Amino acid sequence: MVLGFEMTVKDHYDRYLGNFYSWTVGDFTEIQLMQEKFFLENEITPGISGLAFDLGCGHGINSIALANLGFSVRAIDFNLQLLDELKARTEHRKIDAIDAHLLEYLYAVRAKAELIVCMGDTLTHLSGPDQVEELIALSAQKLERGGKLVISYRELVNELTNEKRFIPVNSDENRIHTCYLEYLPGYVKVFDILLEREGVKWKQTVSWYPKLRIAVSRVISLFEKHGLSLVKKEVISGMTYLVAYK
């Protein structure tokens, strides 16, 4: 099943969120170092080919972290603005920034990777539960034996109510970003509400995009179905991290 929407995730990023996404995330270096620490603690370092695919790389937090650890990274995303931000940070690192939808890339690529990561809620950006299975099945096929798949996402199965649906994301003296969540069968409408100071007044803009509601237990069962073994499950700041081994 593929869910059909008048506003796609790509539309939302291209027209709206891509313009201020990196600001919403916070300090790049601080978060990148946290990701490096997670990879090291889970023994995610080059040991076979050293090739890593970063699916939905955004502006490159995980790509930079993995390259710092010695991986040769192929960073895949469909938003050119975020890819340009990654390229500006690449410097001497072995990172190839690729403009593509992550599933289309996995279908087309011939090389096999030691590591595939799909992190930071990218999984919930897929168009339906069938695409989640496609992602896991293709990742299993494209991994070298002994390689790992790392997924992180926020499980949206349990519905927040009333004022808890309003999520403060980031703010400074000139911007305030809040998310509002509307729960529907199979997905959540995520409304990004941005207030920006214009002189003495504030201007509000709003856009929304869909995020899948998919249980962590379902993702783990798909690992088993496609020949991957779960080696780590951890919740960090509300985000579930899953590490699977081929």
C-alpha positions in Angstrom: 0.0 0.0 0.0 1.2 3.5 -0.9 -0.4 6.4 0.8 -1.3 9.3 -1.6 -0.9 12.9 -0.5 -1.4 16.3 -2.2 1.8 17.4 -0.4 4.7 14.9 -0.6 7.8 14.9 1.7 10.0 16.1 -1.2 7.6 19.0 -1.9 7.6 20.0 1.7 11.5 20.0 1.9 12.0 21.6 -1.5 9.4 24.4 -1.0 9.6 25.0 2.7 11.6 23.0 5.3 14.8 22.8 3.4 15.2 26.5 3.8 15.6 26.3 7.6 16.0 22.5 8.3 19.7 22.7 9.5 18.8 25.5 11.9 16.0 23.4 13.4 18.5 20.5 14.1 20.8 22.6 16.2 24.6 22.7 16.5 26.0 20.6 13.7 29.3 19.6 15.3 27.7 18.8 18.6 25.2 16.4 17.1 27.7 14.9 14.6 30.1 14.1 17.6 27.1 12.4 19.4 26.5 10.2 16.3 30.2 9.4 16.1 30.0 8.3 19.7 27.0 6.1 19.0 28.8 4.4 16.0 31.9 3.8 18.1 30.0 2.4 21.0 28.3 -0.1 18.7 31.5 -1.1 16.9 30.4 0.5 13.7 33.8 1.1 12.1 35.3 0.0 8.8 36.3 -3.7 8.7 35.4 -5.1 5.3 35.1 -2.8 2.2 34.7 0.4 4.2 31.8 1.5 1.9 28.8 3.1 3.6 25.5 4.3 2.2 23.8 7.1 4.1 20.1 7.0 3.0 18.4 10.4 3.5 21.6 12.0 4.5 20.2 15.5 4.8 22.9 18.1 5.5 25.4 15.4 6.4 25.5 14.8 10.2 25.9 11.0 9.8 27.9 11.2 6.6 30.5 13.4 8.2 30.6 11.2 11.3 31.1 8.0 9.3 33.7 9.6 7.1 35.6 10.7 10.2 35.6 7.1 11.3 37.2 6.0 8.1 34.2 5.0 5.9 33.9 5.9 2.2 30.4 7.4 2.2 27.8 7.6 -0.5 25.4 10.2 0.8 21.9 10.0 -0.8 19.2 12.6 -0.5 16.5 14.2 -2.8 16.9 17.8 -1.5 19.6 19.7 -3.4 19.8 22.5 -0.8 20.8 20.0 2.0 23.2 18.2 -0.4 24.9 21.5 -1.1 25.3 22.1 2.6 26.9 18.7 3.0 29.2 19.4 0.0 30.3 22.6 1.7 31.4 20.6 4.8 33.0 17.6 3.0 36.6 19.1 2.8 39.1 16.2 2.5 36.6 13.5 3.5 35.6 10.5 1.3 32.0 11.5 0.7 30.1 11.4 -2.6 26.8 13.4 -2.4 24.1 11.9 -4.7 20.8 13.4 -5.7 18.3 10.5 -5.7 15.4 8.9 -3.9 16.8 6.3 -1.6 14.8 3.4 -3.0 15.7 4.3 -6.6 19.3 4.4 -5.6 19.2 1.0 -3.9 17.6 -0.6 -7.0 20.2 0.9 -9.3 23.4 0.5 -7.4 25.6 -2.5 -8.2 28.2 -2.1 -5.4 27.6 -3.7 -2.0 28.2 -1.8 1.2 29.6 -2.8 4.5 27.2 -0.4 6.2 23.8 1.1 5.3 22.3 3.8 7.6 18.8 5.3 7.4 18.6 7.7 10.3 17.0 10.8 11.7 13.3 9.8 10.9 14.0 9.2 7.2 12.2 5.8 7.5 8.9 7.6 8.3 9.2 9.7 5.1 8.5 6.7 2.9 5.2 6.6 1.1 3.7 3.5 2.9 4.5 0.3 4.9 5.3 -1.5 1.6 8.1 0.9 1.0 9.5 0.2 4.5 9.7 -3.4 3.6 11.3 -2.5 0.2 14.0 -0.5 2.0 14.8 -3.4 4.4 14.8 -6.0 1.7 17.0 -4.0 -0.6 19.4 -3.1 2.2 19.7 -6.8 3.0 20.5 -7.5 -0.6 23.0 -4.7 -0.9 24.9 -5.4 2.3 28.1 -7.4 2.3 28.0 -10.5 4.5 29.0 -9.3 8.0 27.7 -5.8 7.2 25.3 -3.8 9.3 22.0 -1.8 8.8 21.3 1.0 11.2 17.9 2.7 11.4 16.7 5.4 13.7 13.3 6.9 13.8 10.6 8.2 16.1 7.8 5.7 16.6 4.5 7.5 16.1 2.1 4.6 16.9 0.9 6.0 20.3 -1.2 9.1 19.8 -0.3 12.3 21.7 -3.4 14.3 22.8 -4.4 17.9 23.5 -1.5 20.3 24.2 1.1 17.4 23.8 0.5 17.6 20.1 2.4 20.9 20.0 6.2 20.2 19.9 8.6 23.1 20.4 11.6 22.4 18.0 13.9 25.4 18.1 13.9 29.2 18.7 16.2 32.2 18.9 15.6 36.0 18.9 14.4 36.0 15.3 12.7 32.6 14.8 10.4 30.2 16.6 9.7 26.7 15.1 6.9 24.5 16.4 5.4 21.3 15.1 1.8 20.3 15.5 0.8 16.6 15.0 -2.5 15.4 13.5 -3.0 11.7 13.9 -4.7 9.7 11.1 -4.8 6.0 10.3 -1.4 4.9 9.2 0.3 8.3 9.3 0.6 11.6 11.0 0.3 15.0 9.4 3.2 17.0 10.7 2.6 20.8 10.5 5.8 22.9 10.6 4.9 26.3 12.0 7.6 29.0 11.6 7.4 32.4 13.2 10.0 34.9 11.8 10.7 38.4 13.0 10.3 41.1 10.3 11.2 44.4 12.0 8.8 44.9 14.9 6.3 42.3 13.6 6.3 38.5 13.4 5.4 36.6 10.2 3.9 33.1 10.4 4.3 30.5 7.7 2.9 26.9 7.8 3.4 23.8 5.7 2.8 20.1 6.4 4.0 16.7 5.3 3.1 13.1 6.2 5.0 10.7 8.4 4.4 7.0 8.7 3.1 5.4 11.9 5.0 2.1 11.9 5.7 0.0 15.0 9.3 -0.8 16.0 8.2 -4.4 16.4 7.1 -4.4 12.7 10.5 -3.2 11.6 12.3 -5.9 13.7 10.1 -8.6 12.2 11.1 -7.3 8.7 14.7 -7.7 9.7 14.1 -11.3 10.5 12.1 -11.9 7.3 14.9 -10.6 5.2 17.8 -12.4 6.8 19.0 -9.7 9.2 19.7 -10.2 12.9 18.9 -7.5 15.4 22.0 -6.8 17.6 20.9 -3.5 19.3 17.7 -1.7 20.2 18.1 1.6 22.1 15.9 4.7 22.7 17.8 8.0 22.8 15.9 11.2 23.3 12.7 9.6 22.1 14.3 8.2 18.9 14.6 4.4 18.6 17.9 3.2 17.2 18.1 -0.3 15.6 21.3 -2.1 14.6 21.0 -5.2 12.5 23.7 -7.6 11.2 23.8 -9.7 8.0 
